[in-house]
Amino acid sequence: MPASIREEVDHLLAAAFTRDMSTRLSCPSCGSAHVAQMLGDNGGVSYVCTACGHSWS
């Protein structure tokens, strides 16, 4: 158990940062993290990079 509230907050912030970084997508073409998710006509999921325009599914 943490010795102080500050230690607990630091632990929670570190866990949130790690989770955020592990779920972030990046463009396979340029490496940018500016990626948008789109729904296709047949219900599939596609992604598009808003930095370079590359799209993939």
MODELLER restraints for C-alpha pairs under 7 A, 6 or more apart:
rsr = mdl.restraints
at = mdl.atoms
rsr.add(forms.Gaussian(group=physical.xy_distance, feature=features.Distance(at['CA:2:A'], at['CA:8:A']), mean=5.82, stdev=0.5))
rsr.add(forms.Gaussian(group=physical.xy_distance, feature=features.Distance(at['CA:25:A'], at['CA:33:A']), mean=6.01, stdev=0.5))
rsr.add(forms.Gaussian(group=physical.xy_distance, feature=features.Distance(at['CA:25:A'], at['CA:35:A']), mean=6.61, stdev=0.5))
rsr.add(forms.Gaussian(group=physical.xy_distance, feature=features.Distance(at['CA:26:A'], at['CA:32:A']), mean=5.36, stdev=0.5))
rsr.add(forms.Gaussian(group=physical.xy_distance, feature=features.Distance(at['CA:26:A'], at['CA:33:A']), mean=4.44, stdev=0.5))
rsr.add(forms.Gaussian(group=physical.xy_distance, feature=features.Distance(at['CA:26:A'], at['CA:35:A']), mean=6.54, stdev=0.5))
rsr.add(forms.Gaussian(group=physical.xy_distance, feature=features.Distance(at['CA:27:A'], at['CA:33:A']), mean=6.45, stdev=0.5))
rsr.add(forms.Gaussian(group=physical.xy_distance, feature=features.Distance(at['CA:27:A'], at['CA:35:A']), mean=6.72, stdev=0.5))
rsr.add(forms.Gaussian(group=physical.xy_distance, feature=features.Distance(at['CA:27:A'], at['CA:49:A']), mean=5.95, stdev=0.5))
rsr.add(forms.Gaussian(group=physical.xy_distance, feature=features.Distance(at['CA:29:A'], at['CA:54:A']), mean=6.77, stdev=0.5))
rsr.add(forms.Gaussian(group=physical.xy_distance, feature=features.Distance(at['CA:32:A'], at['CA:51:A']), mean=6.78, stdev=0.5))
rsr.add(forms.Gaussian(group=physical.xy_distance, feature=features.Distance(at['CA:34:A'], at['CA:49:A']), mean=5.80, stdev=0.5))
rsr.add(forms.Gaussian(group=physical.xy_distance, feature=features.Distance(at['CA:34:A'], at['CA:50:A']), mean=5.59, stdev=0.5))
rsr.add(forms.Gaussian(group=physical.xy_distance, feature=features.Distance(at['CA:34:A'], at['CA:51:A']), mean=6.21, stdev=0.5))
rsr.add(forms.Gaussian(group=physical.xy_distance, feature=features.Distance(at['CA:35:A'], at['CA:47:A']), mean=6.56, stdev=0.5))
rsr.add(forms.Gaussian(group=physical.xy_distance, feature=features.Distance(at['CA:35:A'], at['CA:48:A']), mean=5.66, stdev=0.5))
rsr.add(forms.Gaussian(group=physical.xy_distance, feature=features.Distance(at['CA:35:A'], at['CA:49:A']), mean=4.47, stdev=0.5))
rsr.add(forms.Gaussian(group=physical.xy_distance, feature=features.Distance(at['CA:35:A'], at['CA:50:A']), mean=5.89, stdev=0.5))
rsr.add(forms.Gaussian(group=physical.xy_distance, feature=features.Distance(at['CA:36:A'], at['CA:47:A']), mean=5.61, stdev=0.5))
rsr.add(forms.Gaussian(group=physical.xy_distance, feature=features.Distance(at['CA:36:A'], at['CA:48:A']), mean=5.37, stdev=0.5))
rsr.add(forms.Gaussian(group=physical.xy_distance, feature=features.Distance(at['CA:36:A'], at['CA:49:A']), mean=6.35, stdev=0.5))
rsr.add(forms.Gaussian(group=physical.xy_distance, feature=features.Distance(at['CA:36:A'], at['CA:50:A']), mean=6.90, stdev=0.5))
rsr.add(forms.Gaussian(group=physical.xy_distance, feature=features.Distance(at['CA:37:A'], at['CA:45:A']), mean=6.97, stdev=0.5))
rsr.add(forms.Gaussian(group=physical.xy_distance, feature=features.Distance(at['CA:37:A'], at['CA:46:A']), mean=5.93, stdev=0.5))
rsr.add(forms.Gaussian(group=physical.xy_distance, feature=features.Distance(at['CA:37:A'], at['CA:47:A']), mean=4.56, stdev=0.5))
rsr.add(forms.Gaussian(group=physical.xy_distance, feature=features.Distance(at['CA:37:A'], at['CA:48:A']), mean=6.58, stdev=0.5))
rsr.add(forms.Gaussian(group=physical.xy_distance, feature=features.Distance(at['CA:38:A'], at['CA:45:A']), mean=5.87, stdev=0.5))
rsr.add(forms.Gaussian(group=physical.xy_distance, feature=features.Distance(at['CA:38:A'], at['CA:46:A']), mean=5.11, stdev=0.5))
rsr.add(forms.Gaussian(group=physical.xy_distance, feature=features.Distance(at['CA:38:A'], at['CA:47:A']), mean=5.73, stdev=0.5))
rsr.add(forms.Gaussian(group=physical.xy_distance, feature=features.Distance(at['CA:39:A'], at['CA:45:A']), mean=4.80, stdev=0.5))
rsr.add(forms.Gaussian(group=physical.xy_distance, feature=features.Distance(at['CA:39:A'], at['CA:46:A']), mean=6.10, stdev=0.5))
rsr.add(forms.Gaussian(group=physical.xy_distance, feature=features.Distance(at['CA:40:A'], at['CA:46:A']), mean=6.49, stdev=0.5))
rsr.add(forms.Gaussian(group=physical.xy_distance, feature=features.Distance(at['CA:45:A'], at['CA:57:A']), mean=6.23, stdev=0.5))
rsr.add(forms.Gaussian(group=physical.xy_distance, feature=features.Distance(at['CA:46:A'], at['CA:56:A']), mean=5.72, stdev=0.5))
rsr.add(forms.Gaussian(group=physical.xy_distance, feature=features.Distance(at['CA:46:A'], at['CA:57:A']), mean=4.17, stdev=0.5))
rsr.add(forms.Gaussian(group=physical.xy_distance, feature=features.Distance(at['CA:47:A'], at['CA:55:A']), mean=5.53, stdev=0.5))
rsr.add(forms.Gaussian(group=physical.xy_distance, feature=features.Distance(at['CA:47:A'], at['CA:56:A']), mean=5.37, stdev=0.5))
rsr.add(forms.Gaussian(group=physical.xy_distance, feature=features.Distance(at['CA:47:A'], at['CA:57:A']), mean=5.88, stdev=0.5))
rsr.add(forms.Gaussian(group=physical.xy_distance, feature=features.Distance(at['CA:48:A'], at['CA:54:A']), mean=5.68, stdev=0.5))
rsr.add(forms.Gaussian(group=physical.xy_distance, feature=features.Distance(at['CA:48:A'], at['CA:55:A']), mean=4.16, stdev=0.5))
rsr.add(forms.Gaussian(group=physical.xy_distance, feature=features.Distance(at['CA:48:A'], at['CA:56:A']), mean=6.49, stdev=0.5))
rsr.add(forms.Gaussian(group=physical.xy_distance, feature=features.Distance(at['CA:49:A'], at['CA:55:A']), mean=6.30, stdev=0.5))
